[in-house]
Amino acid sequence: MTTVFSRPSSTRRARYALLALPLVFAACGKIGAPTNADIQHVVHSYMMAANQRASDRSLGLFDGPYDPAHVKITNSDCTARDNGVYHCTVTSMTNTGNHTADLNLKKVNGDWTIVEN
């Protein structure tokens, strides 16, 4: 007896493609809330940019008030909002204690960024 395998219909192929889309996006990092490491990176980048602005305003006489090395993101709880924005309650540990803040983050061109309110 010979087994004949037929090609899936175009409708079935379309269903398979739709089912595979979430996996493809997840693999590319396009969906899902930011991780603590993602938030840590964004916060450090934001602090370094603030330091650069402070240094520019001070004519280069000091580097800025923030030391990104002293900030460790210890917890985050993120909720999806509209347009790919995540509202995150973030807890950090610094040399002066624990702090909690609400941040809005969005992935732009593959990188997480802070969205100003």
LOKOL-763089 format. One record per residue: residue number from 1; residue in one letter; x, y, z of N, C-alpha, C in turn. Coordinates in Angstrom, 3 decimals, decimal comma. Layout:
R|k|r|n_px|n_py|n_pz|ca_px|ca_py|ca_pz|c_px|c_py|c_pz
R|NUM|a|X|Y|Z|X|Y|Z|X|Y|Z .
...
END
This chain:
R|k|r|n_px|n_py|n_pz|ca_px|ca_py|ca_pz|c_px|c_py|c_pz
R|1|m|0,834|-1,160|0,000|0,000|0,000|0,000|0,888|1,236|0,000 .
R|2|t|0,549|2,187|-0,801|1,317|3,412|-0,936|0,594|4,537|-0,216 .
R|3|t|1,348|5,272|0,603|0,764|6,410|1,310|1,008|7,659|0,483 .
R|4|v|-0,026|8,416|0,293|0,087|9,643|-0,496|-0,072|10,825|0,457 .
R|5|f|0,901|11,695|0,427|0,832|12,904|1,232|0,431|14,054|0,338 .
R|6|s|-0,592|14,729|0,706|-1,013|15,868|-0,102|-0,525|17,164|0,540 .
R|7|r|-0,386|18,158|-0,280|0,028|19,467|0,225|-1,148|20,098|0,946 .
R|8|p|-0,890|20,826|2,039|-1,987|21,489|2,731|-2,610|22,551|1,825 .
R|9|s|-3,881|22,755|2,005|-4,571|23,774|1,212|-4,058|25,153|1,597 .
R|10|s|-4,333|26,129|0,752|-3,866|27,489|1,041|-4,511|28,020|2,321 .
R|11|t|-5,723|27,625|2,619|-6,390|28,043|3,860|-5,664|27,473|5,068 .
R|12|r|-5,288|26,207|4,974|-4,574|25,571|6,077|-3,193|26,200|6,248 .
R|13|r|-2,500|26,492|5,142|-1,197|27,152|5,222|-1,330|28,523|5,884 .
R|14|a|-2,400|29,250|5,550|-2,633|30,569|6,150|-2,848|30,432|7,653 .
R|15|r|-3,587|29,401|8,071|-3,795|29,182|9,512|-2,480|28,884|10,211 .
R|16|y|-1,652|28,041|9,587|-0,346|27,724|10,174|0,498|28,992|10,311 .
R|17|a|0,452|29,828|9,290|1,229|31,070|9,328|0,742|31,974|10,455 .
R|18|l|-0,569|32,082|10,624|-1,119|32,917|11,708|-0,755|32,373|13,078 .
R|19|l|-0,745|31,057|13,201|-0,374|30,460|14,483|1,113|30,641|14,771 .
R|20|a|1,912|30,713|13,736|3,354|30,856|13,919|3,773|32,293|14,204 .
R|21|l|2,949|33,282|13,835|3,320|34,681|14,027|3,698|35,039|15,459 .
R|22|p|2,892|34,671|16,462|3,295|35,021|17,832|4,645|34,436|18,220 .
R|23|l|4,942|33,244|17,744|6,239|32,629|18,048|7,373|33,400|17,384 .
R|24|v|7,148|33,834|16,155|8,174|34,596|15,444|8,428|35,916|16,153 .
R|25|f|7,350|36,631|16,505|7,515|37,908|17,196|8,180|37,723|18,557 .
R|26|a|7,809|36,693|19,281|8,424|36,439|20,584|9,906|36,141|20,427 .
R|27|a|10,246|35,382|19,404|11,645|35,051|19,175|12,452|36,293|18,821 .
R|28|c|11,822|37,248|18,177|12,510|38,489|17,803|12,453|39,519|18,924 .
R|29|g|11,782|39,211|20,009|11,699|40,153|21,113|10,732|41,294|20,855 .
R|30|k|9,763|41,103|19,972|8,850|42,173|19,620|7,648|42,262|20,543 .
R|31|i|7,342|41,211|21,272|6,205|41,275|22,171|6,652|40,858|23,558 .
R|32|g|5,898|41,276|24,540|6,224|40,931|25,906|6,756|42,127|26,666 .
R|33|a|6,523|42,093|27,947|6,942|43,193|28,820|8,460|43,217|28,961 .
R|34|p|8,992|44,392|29,279|10,436|44,475|29,491|10,843|43,706|30,745 .
R|35|t|12,024|43,119|30,716|12,552|42,393|31,869|13,274|43,371|32,796 .
R|36|n|13,660|42,902|33,968|14,445|43,741|34,884|15,740|44,196|34,208 .
R|37|a|16,368|43,307|33,441|17,611|43,664|32,744|17,357|44,741|31,694 .
R|38|d|16,230|44,641|30,978|15,877|45,675|30,000|15,706|47,027|30,688 .
R|39|i|14,982|47,017|31,803|14,728|48,255|32,541|16,030|48,809|33,099 .
R|40|q|16,883|47,943|33,610|18,195|48,364|34,130|18,972|49,096|33,039 .
R|41|h|18,999|48,530|31,847|19,719|49,139|30,730|19,137|50,515|30,378 .
R|42|v|17,807|50,614|30,323|17,151|51,878|29,993|17,452|52,930|31,059 .
R|43|v|17,348|52,547|32,322|17,594|53,492|33,422|19,041|53,978|33,388 .
R|44|h|19,979|53,066|33,185|21,391|53,467|33,107|21,625|54,430|31,943 .
R|45|s|21,048|54,123|30,780|21,204|54,993|29,616|20,606|56,366|29,882 .
R|46|y|19,445|56,387|30,519|18,758|57,639|30,840|19,599|58,465|31,823 .
R|47|m|20,155|57,805|32,833|20,979|58,500|33,825|22,256|59,053|33,196 .
R|48|m|22,879|58,292|32,317|24,104|58,763|31,670|23,810|59,964|30,763 .
R|49|a|22,644|59,940|30,082|22,265|61,091|29,252|22,011|62,318|30,128 .
R|50|a|21,370|62,126|31,291|21,148|63,241|32,216|22,479|63,786|32,721 .
R|51|n|23,411|62,908|33,001|24,751|63,347|33,428|25,422|64,170|32,336 .
R|52|q|25,284|63,738|31,084|25,905|64,472|29,986|25,286|65,859|29,842 .
R|53|r|23,952|65,953|29,968|23,293|67,260|29,897|23,768|68,160|31,030 .
R|54|a|23,910|67,597|32,259|24,389|68,392|33,395|25,820|68,850|33,155 .
R|55|s|26,648|67,971|32,595|28,029|68,324|32,309|28,097|69,432|31,256 .
R|56|d|27,239|69,328|30,239|27,207|70,359|29,197|26,802|71,715|29,783 .
R|57|r|25,815|71,706|30,695|25,352|72,958|31,306|26,372|73,546|32,268 .
R|58|s|27,216|72,688|32,831|28,213|73,171|33,799|29,554|73,463|33,131 .
R|59|l|29,528|73,558|31,791|30,740|73,832|31,013|31,800|72,759|31,218 .
R|60|g|31,366|71,557|31,552|32,295|70,447|31,734|33,018|70,444|33,063 .
R|61|l|32,561|71,273|34,018|33,245|71,358|35,308|32,882|70,218|36,257 .
R|62|f|31,733|69,544|36,017|31,424|68,330|36,777|30,643|67,378|35,889 .
R|63|d|30,659|66,098|36,245|30,107|65,050|35,389|28,612|64,830|35,532 .
R|64|g|28,009|65,259|36,590|26,577|65,035|36,772|26,294|64,393|38,113 .
R|65|p|25,063|64,488|38,533|24,695|64,053|39,879|24,404|62,561|40,033 .
R|66|y|24,314|61,806|38,938|23,861|60,425|39,034|24,997|59,440|38,806 .
R|67|d|25,022|58,398|39,618|26,000|57,333|39,414|25,248|56,057|39,049 .
R|68|p|25,143|55,741|37,756|24,391|54,565|37,331|24,886|53,260|37,948 .
R|69|a|26,144|53,204|38,342|26,686|51,975|38,929|26,025|51,642|40,259 .
R|70|h|25,425|52,630|40,910|24,806|52,403|42,213|23,333|52,029|42,139 .
R|71|v|22,806|51,854|40,938|21,383|51,527|40,776|21,246|50,094|40,281 .
R|72|k|20,485|49,310|41,017|20,203|47,915|40,637|18,697|47,729|40,647 .
R|73|i|18,115|47,377|39,504|16,682|47,109|39,429|16,436|45,736|40,048 .
R|74|t|15,636|45,710|41,110|15,412|44,456|41,834|14,060|43,828|41,536 .
R|75|n|13,093|44,637|41,065|11,768|44,099|40,797|11,042|45,020|39,834 .
R|76|s|10,172|44,427|39,027|9,320|45,235|38,151|8,029|44,481|37,897 .
R|77|d|6,956|45,240|37,804|5,646|44,685|37,499|5,069|45,549|36,389 .
R|78|c|4,969|44,981|35,184|4,581|45,754|34,012|3,222|45,316|33,487 .
R|79|t|2,444|46,299|33,058|1,129|46,067|32,491|1,080|46,714|31,114 .
R|80|a|0,594|45,976|30,131|0,505|46,503|28,772|-0,532|47,610|28,705 .
R|81|r|-0,198|48,641|27,951|-1,108|49,756|27,674|-1,273|49,871|26,167 .
R|82|d|-1,838|50,967|25,711|-2,033|51,196|24,279|-0,719|51,463|23,559 .
R|83|n|-0,701|51,190|22,264|0,414|51,516|21,367|1,745|50,907|21,794 .
R|84|g|1,733|49,743|22,407|2,973|49,067|22,764|3,668|49,624|23,989 .
R|85|v|2,996|50,506|24,734|3,573|51,088|25,946|3,248|50,176|27,125 .
R|86|y|4,248|49,961|27,973|4,065|49,196|29,208|4,228|50,135|30,397 .
R|87|h|3,257|50,094|31,314|3,357|50,845|32,564|3,990|49,899|33,582 .
R|88|c|5,148|50,294|34,120|5,891|49,419|35,026|6,106|50,087|36,375 .
R|89|t|5,799|49,349|37,427|6,177|49,765|38,768|7,511|49,091|39,033 .
R|90|v|8,533|49,917|39,209|9,909|49,436|39,266|10,495|49,713|40,640 .
R|91|t|11,153|48,712|41,216|11,849|48,871|42,492|13,340|48,779|42,233 .
R|92|s|14,058|49,755|42,774|15,512|49,744|42,621|16,166|49,772|43,992 .
R|93|m|17,388|49,284|44,024|18,194|49,334|45,236|19,399|50,213|44,917 .
R|94|t|19,637|51,206|45,771|20,794|52,090|45,606|21,564|52,107|46,918 .
R|95|n|22,641|52,857|46,935|23,412|52,942|48,176|22,675|53,740|49,246 .
R|96|t|21,556|54,377|48,894|20,753|55,100|49,895|19,476|54,366|50,258 .
R|97|g|19,265|53,152|49,743|18,089|52,362|50,104|17,299|51,912|48,889 .
R|98|n|16,091|51,413|49,149|15,200|50,949|48,088|14,260|52,081|47,685 .
R|99|h|13,962|52,127|46,401|13,085|53,156|45,856|12,132|52,506|44,864 .
R|100|t|10,914|53,029|44,781|9,928|52,528|43,829|9,447|53,693|42,981 .
R|101|a|9,328|53,443|41,686|8,856|54,472|40,766|8,010|53,828|39,683 .
R|102|d|7,142|54,618|39,092|6,339|54,172|37,962|6,981|54,699|36,683 .
R|103|l|7,264|53,795|35,757|7,873|54,160|34,479|7,021|53,623|33,344 .
R|104|n|6,955|54,365|32,255|6,316|53,897|31,032|7,419|53,596|30,038 .
R|105|l|7,414|52,371|29,498|8,444|51,954|28,559|7,808|51,467|27,266 .
R|106|k|8,540|51,684|26,177|8,081|51,230|24,869|9,301|50,802|24,063 .
R|107|k|9,125|49,759|23,268|10,202|49,292|22,407|10,134|50,078|21,097 .
R|108|v|11,230|50,781|20,792|11,320|51,584|19,578|12,559|51,122|18,818 .
R|109|n|12,364|50,707|17,587|13,467|50,209|16,754|14,272|49,120|17,463 .
R|110|g|13,575|48,265|18,209|14,223|47,134|18,867|14,813|47,417|20,230 .
R|111|d|14,768|48,679|20,680|15,329|49,036|21,984|14,244|49,614|22,884 .
R|112|w|14,276|49,239|24,155|13,341|49,796|25,126|13,736|51,228|25,447 .
R|113|t|12,727|52,102|25,543|12,953|53,502|25,895|11,923|53,930|26,917 .
R|114|i|12,265|54,951|27,697|11,312|55,531|28,645|10,418|56,493|27,874 .
R|115|v|9,127|56,367|28,096|8,155|57,252|27,476|7,750|58,268|28,537 .
R|116|e|8,000|59,528|28,237|7,641|60,595|29,171|6,128|60,731|29,216 .
R|117|n|5,597|61,023|30,394|4,141|61,221|30,539|3,703|62,492|29,894 .
END
